[in-house]
Amino acid sequence: MPPLPVISGREAVRALQKAGWLIARRESSHIILIKTGVPVNLSVPDHRTLDRGLLRKLVRAAELSVEEFLLLLDD
């Protein structure tokens, strides 16, 4: 499994939007994403850098592999 890069919360949101996630709302410093047919919502902190562990949890919750997520970042 390739390592995840250090990215900002906004970069993560842009990549997840390419995977079909939609911004539902903002709550304080978090961006809440939803996707039809997926029972979980994603809460992405709007920080300059995301911890790799948190990013990995978000990728798993989004039902993506690390490789798929990295391809979405490159687009």
C-alpha positions, 0 to 999 in steps of 0.5 A: 500500500503506498503511503498517503501524502500530507494534504490539507482538508480542502484538498481531501474534500476536492478528491472526495468530490471527484468520487461522488461525495457532496458537501452537505454543510459546514460545522465550525471547522469541519466540512460534512460530506454525504453520498447517496447510498452510503450510510456514513457521512464524512467529517473532514477538518478544514485544516492546513494538514491532515494527519495520515491516520485520519486521512486513512480513516476517511479513505476507508469510510469513503469505501475507496482504496488508497490507490484510488484516492491517490488517483483522485488527488492527481486528477 
